Amino acid sequence: MSRKRIAVLASGGGSNLQAVLDHFKQLGDKRAGDVVLVASDRPDAGALRRARAAGIRAVTIISSHTALGDELEAIVERHSIDMIILAGYLQLVPAAVTRAYAGRMINVHPAPLPEFGGAGMYGKRCHRAVLASGVKMSGPTVHFVDEVYDHGAVIAHWPVPVREGDDEGTLAARVLRAEHLLFPRVAQAVAAGELPLLADGRLGRPYFRDDAAPPPFDPELDDDTLGRQLDAARAAQINAQESRIPTI
């Protein structure tokens, strides 16, 4: 199986980029893709520094933050990109790119969708909205990307408890830890072609079975244990597909 050439777009420090790189390294020859390009709308983004440290091509996208660099459409075409990962990228992706990469572009959002999504809903704003709503669960949502902010088909969501006394900082830290575990696993599945997007924009098959979803994120557990919970839930879905058990 030839590995997908993946571009990661990021506006900030790149911790989700690092999580993807670490997960792919752990998978070794089983990984379905390689991150060959990291692009940012901010020339000083930490994600670009992480890319250079890992020997990955790092480029700047023209934006309101910089006149240097190139248009995104030209960048991905020049580097023969097969799949795009948005890892804290705060710009709206041009429609020409979202159409060209339909079913091959994913994003992670730090709260449930569609309840806490849309233009302007990112970072602390998301967590502030979650806390103001009084809900008991938040958590990362991984979804395909289309022309609208936080609108594409949801692939996976992992509930993360909102604790009494939480502020946006404590909740953000808990959700980010869950993102670092969930997002790279979904990226691997998409790169492997396991999650087709239908012509009508719906997910062709679920990432988790409804009756075998992972338990809510437990911050008292270590990352290895939490990762095994995610892997077990994903394996249940794969086994159901192979056994031709209806899951949708």
C-alpha positions as CSV (number, residue, x, y, z in Angstrom):
1,M,0.0,0.0,0.0
2,S,1.4,3.4,-1.0
3,R,1.3,5.9,1.8
4,K,-0.7,9.1,1.4
5,R,1.3,12.3,1.2
6,I,-0.2,14.5,3.9
7,A,-0.1,18.2,4.5
8,V,-0.9,19.6,7.9
9,L,-2.2,23.2,8.2
10,A,-1.8,24.9,11.6
11,S,-1.9,28.4,13.0
12,G,-0.5,27.8,16.4
13,G,2.0,25.8,18.4
14,G,1.4,22.5,16.6
15,S,0.7,20.1,19.5
16,N,-1.8,18.2,17.4
17,L,0.7,18.1,14.5
18,Q,3.2,16.6,17.0
19,A,0.6,14.0,18.2
20,V,0.1,12.9,14.6
21,L,3.8,12.6,13.9
22,D,4.3,10.7,17.1
23,H,1.5,8.3,16.4
24,F,2.7,7.6,12.8
25,K,6.2,7.0,14.1
26,Q,4.7,4.5,16.6
27,L,2.8,2.7,13.8
28,G,6.0,2.3,11.8
29,D,5.4,0.5,8.6
30,K,1.7,0.1,9.4
31,R,1.1,3.9,9.0
32,A,-1.0,4.8,6.0
33,G,0.5,8.2,5.4
34,D,3.5,10.5,5.8
35,V,3.4,14.1,6.8
36,V,5.4,15.7,4.0
37,L,4.4,19.3,4.4
38,V,3.4,21.7,7.2
39,A,1.8,25.0,6.2
40,S,0.7,28.0,8.3
41,D,-0.9,31.4,7.8
42,R,1.5,32.7,10.5
43,P,5.2,32.8,9.7
44,D,6.1,32.6,13.4
45,A,3.8,29.6,14.2
46,G,5.3,27.0,16.5
47,A,4.0,24.3,14.1
48,L,6.5,25.4,11.5
49,R,9.4,25.1,14.0
50,R,8.2,21.6,14.8
51,A,8.1,20.7,11.1
52,R,11.6,21.9,10.5
53,A,12.9,20.1,13.6
54,A,11.4,16.9,12.2
55,G,12.9,17.5,8.7
56,I,9.5,18.3,7.1
57,R,9.0,21.0,4.5
58,A,7.5,24.1,6.2
59,V,5.9,26.9,4.2
60,T,3.8,30.0,4.8
61,I,0.3,30.6,3.3
62,I,-0.6,34.1,2.2
63,S,-3.1,35.5,4.7
64,S,-4.0,38.7,6.6
65,H,-1.0,37.9,8.9
66,T,1.6,37.8,6.1
67,A,2.1,38.9,2.5
68,L,4.8,36.2,2.1
69,G,4.2,32.7,0.8
70,D,1.8,31.3,-1.7
71,E,-1.9,30.5,-2.1
72,L,-3.0,27.2,-0.4
73,E,-4.3,25.8,-3.7
74,A,-0.9,26.2,-5.4
75,I,1.0,24.8,-2.4
76,V,-0.9,21.5,-2.2
77,E,-0.8,21.1,-5.9
78,R,3.0,21.7,-6.1
79,H,3.7,19.2,-3.3
80,S,1.3,16.5,-4.8
81,I,-0.7,16.3,-1.6
82,D,-3.2,13.4,-1.2
83,M,-4.7,14.4,2.2
84,I,-5.0,17.5,4.3
85,I,-5.1,17.7,8.1
86,L,-6.2,20.9,9.9
87,A,-4.5,21.0,13.3
88,G,-5.5,24.3,14.8
89,Y,-5.8,26.1,11.5
90,L,-7.9,29.3,12.0
91,Q,-8.5,30.3,8.4
92,L,-11.4,29.3,6.2
93,V,-10.1,26.9,3.6
94,P,-10.9,28.1,0.0
95,A,-13.8,26.3,-1.5
96,A,-11.7,25.1,-4.5
97,V,-9.5,23.2,-2.0
98,T,-12.3,21.8,0.1
99,R,-14.0,20.5,-3.1
100,A,-10.8,19.0,-4.5
101,Y,-10.1,17.3,-1.1
102,A,-13.7,16.2,-0.2
103,G,-13.4,13.1,1.9
104,R,-9.6,13.7,2.2
105,M,-9.5,16.7,4.6
106,I,-10.2,16.5,8.3
107,N,-10.3,18.9,11.2
108,V,-10.4,18.5,15.0
109,H,-12.7,20.8,16.9
110,P,-12.4,21.1,20.7
111,A,-16.1,20.8,21.5
112,P,-19.2,18.9,20.5
113,L,-20.6,19.8,17.0
114,P,-22.8,21.3,15.8
115,E,-23.7,22.8,19.2
116,F,-20.4,24.7,19.7
117,G,-19.1,25.3,16.2
118,G,-19.2,27.9,13.5
119,A,-17.2,31.0,12.6
120,G,-15.4,32.4,15.6
121,M,-15.8,29.3,17.7
122,Y,-12.2,28.2,18.4
123,G,-9.9,27.9,21.3
124,K,-11.0,29.5,24.6
125,R,-14.1,30.8,23.0
126,C,-15.3,27.2,22.5
127,H,-14.6,26.3,26.1
128,R,-16.1,29.5,27.4
129,A,-19.3,28.7,25.5
130,V,-19.4,25.1,26.8
131,L,-19.0,26.3,30.4
132,A,-21.7,29.0,30.0
133,S,-24.1,26.4,28.6
134,G,-23.9,24.2,31.7
135,V,-23.5,20.9,29.8
136,K,-21.8,18.1,31.7
137,M,-19.8,16.8,28.7
138,S,-17.5,18.5,26.2
139,G,-14.8,16.8,24.1
140,P,-13.1,16.8,20.8
141,T,-14.9,16.2,17.5
142,V,-13.1,15.1,14.4
143,H,-14.9,15.8,11.1
144,F,-14.5,16.1,7.4
145,V,-14.0,19.6,6.1
146,D,-16.3,21.4,3.6
147,E,-16.9,25.0,2.6
148,V,-18.5,26.0,6.0
149,Y,-16.7,26.3,9.3
150,D,-17.2,23.1,11.4
151,H,-19.9,21.8,9.1
152,G,-18.6,18.7,7.5
153,A,-19.6,15.1,8.4
154,V,-18.7,14.2,12.0
155,I,-16.3,11.2,12.1
156,A,-15.8,10.7,15.8
157,H,-16.5,12.5,19.1
158,W,-15.0,11.6,22.5
159,P,-17.0,12.9,25.5
160,V,-14.8,14.7,28.0
161,P,-16.3,15.5,31.4
162,V,-16.8,19.1,32.5
163,R,-15.9,19.3,36.2
164,E,-17.3,21.5,38.9
165,G,-15.0,24.5,39.2
166,D,-13.6,24.2,35.7
167,D,-12.5,27.4,34.0
168,E,-11.7,27.6,30.3
169,G,-8.1,26.8,31.0
170,T,-8.6,23.6,33.0
171,L,-11.3,22.4,30.5
172,A,-9.1,23.2,27.5
173,A,-6.2,21.2,29.0
174,R,-8.4,18.1,29.5
175,V,-9.9,18.3,26.0
176,L,-6.5,18.8,24.4
177,R,-5.2,15.7,26.0
178,A,-8.1,13.8,24.5
179,E,-7.5,15.4,21.1
180,H,-3.9,14.2,21.1
181,L,-5.2,10.6,21.4
182,L,-8.2,10.6,19.1
183,F,-7.1,12.8,16.2
184,P,-4.1,10.8,15.1
185,R,-6.1,7.6,15.1
186,V,-8.8,9.1,12.9
187,A,-6.1,10.5,10.6
188,Q,-4.7,7.0,10.2
189,A,-8.1,5.6,9.4
190,V,-8.8,8.3,6.8
191,A,-5.4,7.9,5.2
192,A,-6.0,4.1,5.0
193,G,-9.3,4.7,3.1
194,E,-11.4,3.2,5.9
195,L,-13.9,6.1,6.2
196,P,-15.4,7.0,2.8
197,L,-17.5,10.1,2.4
198,L,-20.7,9.6,0.4
199,A,-21.7,11.9,-2.5
200,D,-24.4,13.5,-0.3
201,G,-21.8,14.5,2.3
202,R,-22.6,11.7,4.8
203,L,-20.1,9.4,6.4
204,G,-20.1,6.0,4.6
205,R,-19.4,4.0,7.7
206,P,-18.9,5.0,11.3
207,Y,-15.6,5.2,13.1
208,F,-17.2,3.8,16.3
209,R,-20.2,1.6,16.6
210,D,-23.0,3.2,18.6
211,D,-23.2,0.2,20.9
212,A,-19.5,-0.1,21.4
213,A,-18.3,3.5,21.6
214,P,-15.3,4.1,24.0
215,P,-16.2,5.2,27.5
216,P,-16.0,9.0,28.2
217,F,-12.4,10.3,28.6
218,D,-11.2,9.6,32.1
219,P,-8.4,12.1,33.1
220,E,-7.3,9.8,35.9
221,L,-6.1,7.1,33.4
222,D,-2.8,7.2,31.7
223,D,-2.5,7.8,28.0
224,D,-1.6,4.2,27.2
225,T,-4.8,3.0,28.9
226,L,-6.9,5.6,27.2
227,G,-5.4,4.8,23.8
228,R,-6.3,1.1,24.3
229,Q,-9.9,2.1,25.0
230,L,-10.0,3.9,21.7
231,D,-8.4,1.1,19.9
232,A,-10.8,-1.5,21.3
233,A,-13.8,0.6,20.3
234,R,-12.4,1.0,16.8
235,A,-11.7,-2.7,16.6
236,A,-15.3,-3.5,17.5
237,Q,-16.4,-1.5,14.5
238,I,-13.9,-3.1,12.1
239,N,-14.9,-6.6,13.3
240,A,-18.5,-5.7,12.7
241,Q,-17.8,-4.6,9.2
242,E,-15.8,-7.8,8.5
243,S,-18.6,-9.9,9.9
244,R,-21.2,-7.9,7.9
245,I,-23.1,-7.0,11.0
246,P,-25.2,-3.9,10.3
247,T,-23.9,-1.0,12.3
248,I,-25.6,2.0,10.7
